Amino acid sequence: MRVHHLNCGCMCPVGGALFDGYSGGLTACLVCHCLLIETDTNGLILVDTGFGQRDIQTPERLSRFFRVFNNIKFEHRLTALEQVRRLGFDAHDVRHILLTHLDFDHAGGLQDFPQARVHVMRDEMAVARSANTWISRRRFQARQWQGVDSWEFYTTEGDTWFGFDSVRALIGAEEEDIFLVPLRGHTAGHAGIALRTPDGWMLHAGDAYFFHDEVHQPEPHCPPGLKFYQYMMDTHRPARLHNQGRLRELALSRNHQPVDIFCSHDAREWERALARARKVRGDCTAMPSATGKQSS
């Protein structure tokens, strides 16, 4: 198994460091941290898809509220499809897509991979289809998965992963060590994606948290802009905060093998993950940076 860390979207909300904790200018930098997993027997697997080709071609298919509030930068070169091609693969090589949830900045690329089977928690699809609140009607854009007809829905059945409820992803005849780990709160069916790599376990925590210090410091901290955004978006605040606390315990515990935990939108987390991956495998392939510029 080989894991590529992709940035499949750039959002630059007004607020600078009040949003991302470090930017010196007027705007912040938030990424859409996705994974592309090369497997020996099951082709390519994507974890989340960021914004897709159709979002770039027709930004109006997304909510005007989020286009403006998040200050989304629509660039073809940041789409998962373009990055898959840049790595020498084809869209049809992507056989599976695992989603942390169905928000507009995670599900935008589903239509770019028509042969892929999409894996998501059953509760997430249920709330996305109902979309009965002002926010939910804007965050969930059913047109992003229109025509996507190969789905695998999951419910937990008693399995655990480091003490968390989990369910093994049904990937091919020989199942990979990949699990959906429910982390309810941001949405009703939100889940992290855990996978065992040759270097150990990693957990893509999606939007269970937004800022590194919420999970990787004993005293959690989050910039006020991101804290407000999380409050605006969460569907069950007690569950979200409880799961953040559990992730913090997992990240800081010395009672088990280390787990590499990262979220979807922290640009510095993505840059650190990319640097670690390159150091491990000596990979100098140029990929888009957090700001959309080429990095090498």
Buried (B, 14 or more C-beta within 10 A) or exposed (E): BBBBBBBBBBBBBBBBBBBBBEBEEEBBBBBBBBBBBBBEEBBBBBBBBBBBBBBBEEEEBBBEEBBEBBBBBBBEEBBBBBBBEBBEBEBEBBBBBBBBBBBBBBBBBBBBBEEBBBBBBEBBBEBBEEBEEEBBBBBBBEEBBEEBEEEBBBEBEEEEBBEBBBBBBEBBEEEBBBBBBBBBBBBBBBBBBBBBBEBEBBBBBBBBBBBBBBBBEEEBEBBEBBBBBBEEBBBBEEBBBBBBEBBBEBBEEEEEEEBBBBBBBBBBBBBBBBEEBBEEEEEEEEBBBBEBEEBE
